[in-house]
Amino acid sequence: MPAASSSGSARKSRSFPLAKTRSRKRKPQTFLSKIGSFGNIMQEQKMLKLGQVFLAALLAFISVLSAVADKAPGVTYDARSLIINGSRELLFSGSIHYPRSTPEMWGDILHKAKKGGLNVIQTYVFWNVHEPVQGQYNFNGNYDLVKFIKMIGKLGMYATLRVGPFIEAEWNFGGFPYWLREVPNITFRTDNEPFKYHMKKFTKVIIKKMKDEKLFASQGGPIILSQIENEYTNVQLAYKMLGTRYIQWAGKMAVGLKTGVPWVMCMQKDAPDPVINACNGRNCGDTFTGPNSPNKPRLWTENWTAQYRVFGDPPSQRSAEDLAYSVARFFSKNGTLANYYMYYGGTNFGRTPSSFVTTRYYDEAPIDEYGLLREPKWGHLRDLHSALRLCKKALLWGTPTVQNLGEGLEAQVYEKPGTGICAAFLSNNSTRLPRQVMFKGIEYYLPQRSISILVDCKTVVYNTGTVVSQHSSRKYHQSEIANKNLRWEMWRDNIPTTSDAPIKSKSPLELMSTTKDTTDYLWYATSIKLYPTDLPFRKDIIPVLQVANLGHLMHAFVNGEYIGSGHGSNIEKSFVLQKPIELKPGLNNISLLSATVGLPDSGAYMEHRFAGVHKVTLKGLNTGTLDLSLNGWAHKVGLDGEKLHVYRQGGSHRVQWTKAKKHGQPLTWYKAYFDAPEGNDPVVMQLGTMSKGMAWVNGKSIGRYWSSYLSPLERPSQDVYHVPRAFLKPTDNLLVLLEEIGGNPEGVKILTVSRDVVCSFIHERDPVTVKSWKTNGGLIRTVADDMKPRAHLQCPEDKKIVKVEFASYGNPFGACGSYGVGNCSAAKSQKVVEQRCLGRSKCSVKVERKNFDKAGSLCPDVLKMLAVQVRCGDGKSAPSKAGEGRDS
């Protein structure tokens, strides 16, 4: 060992200039010279030691600087992942849009998102609500972006800011303010100087606001990613080279704002470096071709949790199993961030949704429109996030390999050699058949289209196709307090003629450029003088009014009488209305109320979209068909009730209200007062007996309704509408409805909504919940008392289980809210569950034969399942009866 030490010292010494003395010629040594030589040697050794100490200190200093640099605030990336403040992370993200709920709801929604395993919240920035008038900004109320981002940060989560400023998002005009359309010589989303000027100006406003509040991760804030543009590939070809130049400009402009965090572009293969191109879709684990540079991570910016709905659509669904499979698949293929679009959809208040989009938005998300947990989707994804976190070390630092286990079967393996750190994803990609597979000498059962996650490459902690989390059923209950004194009054809006409409032109004007998005409505009025000889002599011939309309909706009146309505659809906005009409000798007034149902939100050349009356003809006259298109037209923007603000307390006194009739006329305003419903459950309005219009509560619009537009299932796409508790006062809440066609206000009811019915459906061979496992140093260990499957039930908020509505151990069937007993059921099922659950906020019941069938005589050849359905309540009163409606 001393020799090794000496050798080491000799190597270090060669790096110092003192080593040059060894080449000098030696002189004969006297006693004194020997003493002097000894002193020189001592000096050399002293200096050598000082040099070694200095070098060690220097290396330590460099190491400290490097560590500090690694931990410095900010976000970088490589091919494996984002690196946030020096640390790699697996990122589970969810879209929650601040304008689609109220500030009073944000905290609860964000908290539930965090409990669901999310560590990132993604939101768009909505240009048209922040700058509705050019140069005038609004960041108040539910448009308070800064407050929303700060709330995310306070919960210890990250944020992705999708600046756009084109966002689509099923939002009016794709997020663009209407005034942008009227900028001279503008063409949206291309290499057009007027557009680029305003786009850059707004982007800089938002970035400056975030920087001023120190909200970027580089400043210690929660924002780790920003997005510029949105799904531009969908329109890029329409603009040819101008589109290519624009997307390069947009990326460079964004990067030049120096936020200290990466920028992304979704669905943009030619995203300029260093902008990261990300995937949108349902199955990015299989469809994403990957980043356009080898040093960029795989990001999934939109995983659609269902599908947004438009009026006329049937219900949209996406199962928890399919959603979990897609996410597990993505992470098994080197994914590092997956975002659920939407995790909470919310409500399109007022006139905010785009063309034909319903007021309810992505209600099928893990958190529903009212802020309630949609189970099992929320719980099944929470468990998935937990399972993936158990694999964190293997996923972020392991070496990936792929093993073919058979047709449609494979193993994605991440292993760090020499450490014992290993994780495997066993995939059955068949959509029809379950399979048995052999992996590392062990046989595993894989349900159809599912992935099993093996934390240590041996132990299954989660399968995407096996749901062990609880289920819930949503029910509506009529409020006794709110409906007790609901008395309706009515006032009919005016139907203008040419003398009442101030905007004149030879032909009908285009709707959007005339209303400028200040209202849905534009009146078109004309008149025609007829002589008796012009009218048909035969009784079997009746004149017909034909109107070609570019969209979206129109109500027609002749001489003040309603003759009918017509509308397009989300797919085909334009339509033709043809109705028989009664005409009289003399002056006849034709009044057409045309309306948009939101402005477009996607496609090329959005600034050149049109709507409204296009061509008008009269058929069946003795003089033949008359084209009224150039007859001279008068126009009036909006309805009188809108201008008088009759939906507000102050404005409602400006008109004379009368007692409402059950079936009112078109263009009728209704008002009533109600007290806030009992309890704290969310509040909704049942508007199924109305037709088409808009609703307000205390002057705040809860959105458009359209109950008369039926889906192929012969039901409205939406007939209940969310009224946030924040909109309500304890008493005397003003409810106003604008009914365009005619409906029955007596059928309008105020309801509360809950998910107090909670269920579990567990097979005796199901895996235990992922919460039964923990990792320590990459090694898996159990934290449960035993590894038997259990039915886990938990009530929402502060409620307790007040009733066991169903329990069967055997072969039950059905779904939460509608279970049935099979031909094999343990007689004591109900008693066992009641003993373990009644009066508790949460409970678990072991799915084990000895708990229900000690003798083992119950259907011995049948694999057993346990189905449980309980009702939660405050425990102070009897459980409420089933509500007026239920859904999933």
DOMAR-933456 format. One record per residue (C-alpha): x negated, y, z negated; residue in three letters. Coordinates in pm, whole numbers, plus 50000, padded with zeros to 5 digits. Example, Ala and Ser with C-alpha at 12.3 -4.5 7.8 and 13.67 -1.06 7.14 Angstrom:
// DOMAR-933456
487704955049220ala
486334989449286ser
***
This chain:
// DOMAR-933456
500005000050000met
497205025149927pro
495795018350273ala
499145026450430ala
499315058250227ser
495815067850334ser
496675060950694ser
499745082850664gly
497745111450516ser
495165108450789ala
497905111851059arg
499305143350898lys
495905158650853ser
495245156951227arg
497885182251287ser
496105208951090phe
493125230251215pro
490985217750921leu
490415185651112ala
487965204551344lys
485245205451069thr
484615168451124arg
482855174951457ser
480155197451306arg
476575184551270lys
475775175350911arg
472825190650723lys
470685172350461pro
472405175450123gln
470755188849808thr
472305186549462phe
473725221349494leu
474885214749846ser
476625183449725lys
478435203849465ile
479415228449735gly
480605200549964ser
482685186049682phe
484295220249632gly
485075222350002asn
486705188049994ile
488825198149698met
489865229649879gln
490785209450189glu
492925185649986gln
494615214349806lys
495465231050135met
496615197850276leu
499015193049985lys
500255228550025leu
500855221550394gly
502755189950317gln
504915207950063val
505555235850310phe
506485211350586leu
508865192450357ala
510485224850250ala
510805235850611leu
512425203050712leu
514815205050417ala
515715240850511phe
516375230650870ile
518515201750745ser
520555225350528val
521005249450818leu
522115220551038ser
524615208550778ala
525955243750732val
526245247151110ala
528125214151128asp
530575226150862lys
530885261251002ala
534505271451071pro
535565264151425gly
536535236751664val
534325218851915thr
534805186352099tyr
533155157752278asp
534465127752467ala
535555110752145arg
537535137351960ser
538005172651848leu
535545182651576ile
537205206051327ile
534915224651090asn
532315197751151gly
534625167951093ser
536275143951334arg
539985138651292glu
542805116951422leu
545525141951500leu
549245134551478phe
551165164451601ser
554795174851635gly
556505202951823ser
558595226051605ile
559705258951762his
560165287751522tyr
563015305351714pro
565105273551718arg
565705274351343ser
565785300651069thr
562895311350844pro
564875297250552glu
564665262650715met
560995263750817trp
559535252950482gly
561725222050446asp
561195211350808ile
557425215450789leu
557295197050456his
559215167850606lys
556865167850904ala
553875165050671lys
555545137050473lys
556065119850807gly
552305118250852gly
551765148251080leu
548695170151038asn
549315193251335val
552325214651431ile
552655225951790gln
554725255751904thr
555215276552213tyr
555055314552205val
558275329452344phe
557445360552548trp
561025371552615asn
561985373252248val
558775390952150his
558865416852430glu
562515419352542pro
561885454852662val
558585462652826gln
556155475752566gly
558575470452273gln
557655440752053tyr
559725420651807asn
558165396851555phe
560935397851294asn
563315371751150gly
563125338151323asn
560675354151570tyr
558075359351295asp
555295339251454leu
552645349751201val
554765338650907lys
555415305051073phe
551725298351141ile
550775308550788lys
553335284350645met
551725256450846ile
548335265850704gly
549575267050347lys
550755231150378leu
547235220850479gly
548175213450840met
546715225451169tyr
548525243751449ala
548465243151828thr
549545276151983leu
550965272152333arg
550685308152448val
551755301152806gly
553065326852858pro
555125306153100phe
556485278552877ile
559515262553051glu
560745246152726ala
564365246352849glu
564215282652741trp
565845311752925asn
563735321453229phe
560955298353111gly
560045323852844gly
559565352953085phe
561325385452993pro
563795396353258tyr
562055429853314trp
559095411053458leu
561265401453756arg
561675437953846glu
557995447153847val
557275459454206pro
555575434154435asn
555395407254169ile
555215369954235thr
555185348053926phe
552415323353847arg
550095328954139thr
547085350154236asp
549195381554225asn
547745412654063glu
550975426253903pro
551725392353747phe
548175386453627lys
548085421253473tyr
551215415353262his
550325379353180met
546895389253053lys
548295418952862lys
550795397752668phe
548275369852609thr
545855395152461lys
548615409052236val
549255374452091ile
545575365552052ile
544855398851884lys
547755393651643lys
546415359151552met
542865372351512lys
544015401751300asp
545675377251061glu
542615353751073lys
544715324551191leu
542235307051421phe
540215278551273ala
537045297851358ser
538285323751106gln
539375298350847gly
542935296350977gly
545065266751093pro
545055271651474ile
542785245351628ile
543985246451990leu
545575271652226ser
547285265052556gln
547295286852867ile
549885280953143glu
552135250253139asn
552515220653377glu
551295242053668tyr
550615211253882thr
554375208753940asn
554365240954146val
550735245754248gln
551115232454603leu
553815258154677ala
551255285954635tyr
548425268254825lys
545035285154776met
546625313454577leu
547665287454322gly
544185272554299thr
542635306854250arg
545275315853990tyr
544725285253770ile
540965291053775gln
541525327453681trp
543945318153401ala
541475294153242gly
538565318453258lys
540715346853128met
541785326252827ala
538265314252743val
537055350152768gly
539275359952475leu
536795341652246lys
539115325851991thr
536525300951865gly
538865271751941val
539335251852263pro
541965259752525trp
544075233052691val
546135230253008met
548715202553024cys
549145182253342met
546315201453512gln
543645179153666lys
541655208953795asp
541565227253460ala
538335247753471pro
535625239453218asp
535645242052922pro
539475240552924val
540745205552836ile
543335189853064asn
545985170952867ala
548805146752944cys
552605151152925asn
555005121852956gly
556445091352787arg
553545067052826asn
550275086152852cys
548385055852723gly
548975040453065asp
549705069753298thr
546985094553201phe
544005092053434thr
541865108953172gly
540045141753123pro
538455158053427asn
535055158853256ser
533245131053065pro
532675153452762asn
536375161352700lys
538675142152461pro
541975125752553arg
544855147752437leu
548595141452472trp
550475174452447thr
554025161452505glu
555375127052414asn
559115130852469trp
561005117152169thr
564215115752375ala
565445139352647gln
566955173752623tyr
570595175052729arg
572505197352967val
576255202252966phe
577765172153142gly
575085147953019asp
575795116152823pro
573825110352499pro
570055106552530ser
568185080052337gln
564665067252285arg
564095039852033ser
561675042251744ala
560015010351869glu
559375024152218asp
558025056852082leu
555715039051838ala
554455015752111tyr
553515045352332ser
551555062652055val
549725031151943ala
548875024252306arg
547405059052350phe
545215057152039phe
544105022052134ser
542725037252454lys
540515063552294asn
543265089152234gly
542555114751966thr
545675137151953leu
549275128052029ala
552085153452002asn
555785145051972tyr
557955167852184tyr
560095174351993met
559535164051631tyr
562295188151536tyr
564385202651819gly
566745226451646gly
569335249951792thr
569385272552098asn
571005302351934phe
572645329752138gly
571785330352506arg
568325315152468thr
568645281652653pro
567915278253024ser
570415268453292ser
573135244853162phe
571075233752860val
573205226052556thr
573035246152235thr
571775215252050arg
568145207752140tyr
566435173952106tyr
568765162751829asp
567375127351874glu
563955138051742ala
562595123451413pro
564125153451234ile
567595160951371asp
569125194651460glu
570195200951101tyr
566825193050946gly
567835158050830leu
565575127850873leu
566635105951165arg
565915070851044glu
564375047451137pro
562535069551388lys
560995092451124trp
559995063950890gly
558725040451160his
556435067651297leu
555295077050946arg
554225040850897asp
552435041351233leu
550445072151132his
549465055050807ser
548325023950994ala
546235044251238leu
544635063450951arg
543555030350802leu
541665025251130cys
540105059951131lys
536455049951087lys
536655023151351ala
538495045351600leu
536205075451560leu
532835058151519trp
533315023151653gly
532405009751995thr
535475001252208pro
535844968552398thr
538764951952575val
539614914952568gln
542084898552804asn
544284874852603leu
546494863752891gly
548964878453137glu
550264911052993gly
548284904852675leu
545134922352560glu
543104933052260ala
541624967552231gln
538834964451972val
536814991451796tyr
533834978851596glu
530814994651434lys
528134967551446pro
526484958251119gly
529024976050898thr
532114954150882gly
534154983051019ile
536514969351281cys
540044975751410ala
542034958051680ala
545204965451874phe
546874933752004leu
549224943452286ser
552124924452440asn
553034945652739asn
555884923252850ser
559254940352814thr
561164907552786arg
559324879552608leu
557644876752267pro
554294859052277arg
551844840152056gln
548184849952104val
544864837351972met
542394863651854phe
539174855951668lys
540454820851595gly
543744832251439ile
547204829851599glu
549404861151600tyr
553064866051693tyr
553774896451912leu
557384907351981pro
558124918952335gln
556524952152433arg
554794956952102ser
551384963151953ile
550074948651629ser
547444969051446ile
544764948451270leu
542874971551037val
539944947950981asp
540404928751308cys
542204902151099lys
545034916950893thr
548254929251057val
549434960550876val
551904972751138tyr
553734961851450asn
555374987751673thr
558304964851754gly
559084955351394thr
560894982051193val
560604978050816val
561465014250727ser
565025023450632gln
567835033950865his
570425061050819ser
573825070250957ser
574925106251006arg
578445115450907lys
580565146850912tyr
582975156850636his
585705182850652gln
585135210550399ser
588135216850175glu
586915251250071ile
586005264150417ala
589165252450594asn
591575261850317lys
592365296950440asn
591315294950803leu
593895317650968arg
593345327751328trp
593995360751500glu
593495368651870met
592785396952112trp
592655393352490arg
589905409852690asp
590775431852986asn
590825419353344ile
589515448053557pro
590635458753901thr
588645479354149thr
589525511253963ser
588095497653635asp
584805484653773ala
582215512553821pro
579575496054042ile
580635497554408lys
579245480354713ser
580395467855050lys
579715431454966ser
579385411854638pro
576175419654449leu
573735393354326glu
574545385653963leu
571155383653787met
569775415753934ser
572995433653837thr
573415421353477thr
569635421253415lys
570215393253166asp
572035416052921thr
575095393452940thr
576275361353104asp
579135378853280tyr
579705400053590leu
583125410053721trp
583735411454098tyr
586925429754201ala
588505437054535thr
592015443954663ser
593935437254980ile
597155452155105lys
599535427555269leu
602735431655459tyr
605625407155446pro
604705395255793thr
601205385855668asp
602575360555421leu
603585325055520pro
607265320655610phe
607245283555535arg
607565272555173lys
605175243455223asp
602355266655316ile
600645285455034ile
597655309055070pro
594355295654937val
591525315854785leu
588105301754870gln
584995314854696val
581455302954761ala
579415309554449asn
575645305954401leu
576195296254037gly
576785288953765his
580435293953666leu
583455314553772met
586995322153655his
589425336153913ala
592365359453859phe
594865372254115val
597085401054012asn
596045395453652gly
597025358553650glu
594495331253591tyr
594365307453888ile
591455284753793gly
587755279953731ser
584835263553903gly
581255255853811his
578085239653935gly
575775216553748ser
572185215853634asn
571275197253952ile
573345218154194glu
574045252854065lys
576175265054357ser
579795254854412phe
582945263854609val
586205272554435leu
589415266654632gln
592755274054466lys
596285280254594pro
597475315154497ile
600625335954499glu
600385368454694leu
602945395954725lys
603705422554982pro
601765453554895gly
598505456654697leu
596985424554563asn
594075425354316asn
591485397754315ile
589235396954007ser
586455371253978leu
584465366853657leu
581185350353751ser
578745338853486ala
575375323253435thr
574815296153176val
571185305253115gly
568505315553363leu
566235290253537pro
563135278253353asp
561085259753612ser
560025256653973gly
558165279054215ala
559205314754296tyr
561485318753995met
561675355954063glu
563685348254380his
566535328154226arg
570085340554281phe
573535336054130ala
577065349154161gly
579755353954426val
578465349754780his
581395346655023lys
585165351054974val
587915341255217thr
591725339155218leu
593265310155406lys
596855302855503gly
598025337655604leu
600075343155916asn
597235364756044thr
594795336156000gly
591785333055771thr
590555366055631leu
586915370755530asp
586875394055230leu
583105393155186ser
582745428155333leu
586075440755203asn
584435464654955gly
583755452654603trp
583635468054258ala
581565453053977his
581565455253600lys
578785441653381val
579925422053076gly
583195419652885leu
584835447552688asp
584695426652372gly
580925423752407glu
580495461252442lys
582755467852143leu
580865441551938his
584135425951824val
582115396651689tyr
580675418851416arg
582465431151108gln
582305467551218gly
583235461251579gly
586115437751501ser
588155467551377his
587985484751717arg
590675462951874val
594205452851780gln
594345416651669trp
597565396351664thr
598485362451522lys
596935335351734ala
598935310451936lys
597975273851952lys
597125275552321his
595895309852415gly
595225325352752gln
591845327852924pro
589415354852810leu
590755355452457thr
588795364352146trp
589685346551822tyr
588665355551470lys
589095340351125ala
587455342250784tyr
586195313250577phe
584305307150254asp
581005288550249ala
581495250850223pro
580835232949896glu
577435217849822gly
574155222950003asn
574565200250304asp
574185215850651pro
577255232350802val
578715226851148val
581775237751344met
583955212851530gln
584915229651860leu
586285200052050gly
589705216352100thr
588205246952270met
587045248952632ser
584135272352721lys
582695302752550gly
580485314952269met
580705315451889ala
579465339951626trp
579325338351247val
578865371451066asn
577695387251390gly
575045360751464lys
575515339651773ser
575345302351716ile
575295296752092gly
577365287252392arg
579955259452369tyr
581485240352660trp
583755212952532ser
585725210352857ser
582665199453058tyr
582865161853009leu
580095136553056ser
580595104753261pro
581735089552931leu
584735113552936glu
583475131452625arg
581905165852574pro
578125166352578ser
578395185952254gln
581425194252039asp
579875202151698val
577735233151652tyr
575235241151380his
575895270851150val
572735276350941pro
573425281850573arg
571265313150603ala
573995328650823phe
576615324950550leu
577815345350254lys
579585329049958pro
582975342050079thr
584675360050368asp
582485348450652asn
583625362650986leu
583965336051256leu
584585348551612val
585095327751925leu
585125340152283leu
587235315452479glu
586905319052856glu
589455293452976ile
591885285252697gly
591795263152391gly
593485255752062asn
591785273451769pro
593955254151523glu
591775224051596gly
588565242051496val
587205228251168lys
584295236550940ile
582395205250845leu
579375195250643thr
576975169050767val
574865144250576ser
572775112950609arg
573895098850277asp
574455064350423val
571115046250405val
570405010950525cys
567744984450553ser
567564953950778phe
564634931150692ile
563654896550814his
562014872650567glu
559014869850801arg
558594907150858asp
555264922450752pro
555124942350431val
555184979850452thr
551914996150552val
551895013650213lys
550834980250067ser
547334984950212trp
544395007550145lys
540855009150281thr
537675013850084asn
534465018950276gly
536145005050584gly
537284973450403leu
540984965550363ile
542564957250027arg
546104953149898thr
547674976449645val
551024958249616ala
551954933449344asp
552754907349606asp
552934905649982met
556614896650022lys
558754917650261pro
561164941150089arg
564154962550176ala
563184997850078his
565925024050027leu
565565060449932gln
568205087649907cys
567685122350053pro
566715151349825glu
567975148049466asp
570735122949531lys
571165088149388lys
572685055849510ile
576335056549402val
577675026949596lys
576474995449769val
578744994350073glu
577334962850230phe
574864935650136ala
574294902150299ser
571394877850274tyr
571684852450555gly
572294861150919asn
574094894650917pro
574424915251235phe
575164950751350gly
573644984751286ala
573615009751002cys
577175021150947gly
578674990251108ser
577104958550964tyr
578934925450972gly
578614892550782val
577454862850989gly
578324826350933asn
575614823650666cys
575624847550368ser
574624843850002ala
577574849849772ala
575474869649523lys
574014893649782ser
576074923449666gln
575354917049297lys
571584914049349val
571374946749539val
573624965249292glu
571464954348999gln
568324968149164arg
569704999449328cys
572815015149171leu
572095047848995gly
568585051049134arg
567185075749386ser
565155047949545lys
564855010549512cys
563384979749675ser
564814944849705val
562494915649769lys
563604894450065val
562984861249896glu
565154830349881arg
564904825949506lys
566524859949452asn
569644850149645phe
569614812349678asp
567714795049397lys
568964760749497ala
567744765749852gly
570984751249989ser
572074781550191leu
571774773750562cys
568384757050521pro
567604757650894asp
568344794750938val
565654821450904leu
567114846850665lys
567594884150691met
568794909650440leu
571074937950550ala
571894964950297val
573954996650328gln
574255021050038val
575835055049992arg
573985083149818cys
575565111349621gly
575095134649328asp
576465108349091gly
578915132648934lys
581905124649148ser
583305095949345ala
581675090849681pro
583345110349959ser
585375093250223lys
584015087450569ala
583855119550764gly
585715130851069glu
582945117351285gly
579725098051273arg
576785092551500asp
573275079551474ser
***
